Amino acid sequence: MSINVNIYYTGENGNAQKFIKEMINQGIVDEIRAEPGNIKYDYFIPVDDEETVLLIDAWEDQKALDEHHASNMMNKIAKLRDKYDLKMKAERYKSNDEGFSDHDKEFIRN
């Protein structure tokens, strides 16, 4: 059962996007993606809110997520969040690994 966390970072004057660029430039994003148990770590910008960035973060299980939270990278991330004065909203989802139903698949275009 995987764990998916959506984090919405919101700031002012483009600070959320500056945060992402610094996360990438410092190599923090690559370090996180290389952590055992990381499935996904991707940023997205909503088309109707350029002051917000969505992080979709997925982990194999709670143990992998706990180890990530205990890592030194969390200190780096917290410092950058403070530097850019970002607010956060988080959502957490657990995957049941059942996939899409046949009915759901009718609406997916490949």
N, C-alpha and C positions, 0 to 999 in steps of 0.2 A: 504494500500500500504506500504510494508516494504522497508527499506533502507538498502542496503548492501554496506559495505566499505571494500575494499581490501587495506591493507597497507603492502608495502614491506619495511622491515627494513634491511639495508645493513651496514655492518661494516667490520672490519679486525680482524684477529687472533681469530676468533670464538666469537667475541663480540656480535653478534646478538643472538646466542644461549645462551650466558651467560645472556643476557638481559631477555630472556624468562624464564630461570631458576629462576632468581631473582624475576621476576613478579609472578611466581607461588609460590616460597618459602615465599614471603612476604604476600601472600594471596590476592594480588591485582586482580588476574584473577578471583578468586572466588567471590570477592566483585562486580566486573563488571558483572559477570554472574547473580548475584542476584539482580541487579538493575531492577526496573520496566521498561518494554519495551524491555529488551535485549532478543534477540532470539538466537544469536550464538556469541561466542567469542573463536575462535580456531586458533592455530598456525600450520603452515606447513613449511617444509624445502624442497625447490626444489632439485630434485636429481642431477641437473647439476650445482648447486651453493650453496655450504655449508656456504657461507658468507652472505646469504640472508635468511630471514625468512618472510613468508607470514602470515599475520593476516587476517582472514575472520571474520568480525564484522558485525552483523545484528541487526537491531532495528525495532520495530513495526511501528514507524513513526518519523517525524522530531522532534516533541516535546520530545520524549524519548531520541533521540540523543543529542538534545540541553541540556537537563538536565544532561546527562552524561558528556558533554563537560564543563558544569559549576560546576561539582563535584570536590571535593578535590582529587579524584583519578587522575585527569588529571595532577595535580602538581606532584604527585608521579611518574607518567609515564614520564613526561618531565624530571625530575631529573635523572631517570634511563637512558633515551635516551642520555642525556648529559654525564652521567658517562661512557657509553660505546661508545660515539662518533658515534652514528648511523645516517645515512642518511635515508630519507624516500621518497617513491613514493606512491601516493594514487590514487585509482580509486573508483568512486561512481556509484552505480546502484540502480534504483528503480524497484521494482517488480510490475508487473501489476496484479499479482495474478490470471492470466488466466491459469497457469499450462502449461504442455506440450501438444502440439497438438497430434492428433492420429498419424500423420506422424513421429513426433519426438519420440514418444513412441516405434516405430518399432526398434529404435536403442539402446534402453535402455534394458539392461539385468538384470533381477532380480534374 
